[in-house]
């Protein structure tokens, strides 16, 4: 048996990925960010219907 049959994961396999500090959203701006995402989604649905 060689090392290639070693199946257990490393220490990072049990931890969650972390968000970089420059990509975090301030708590007071979360609702604004969600509203923007829904607006973009709504716009993309409108453009899909027009192309048909």
C-alpha angles and dihedrals in degrees: 000000000000132000091265090075091061102119106175117104128237128257092275094060090076097047129080121243115259127230115236114244093242091058098049119110121223112247093240091055098049095094090049091051092050091049090052091050092051091048091052091048091049091050092050091052091052093052092049091056093050094055094058 
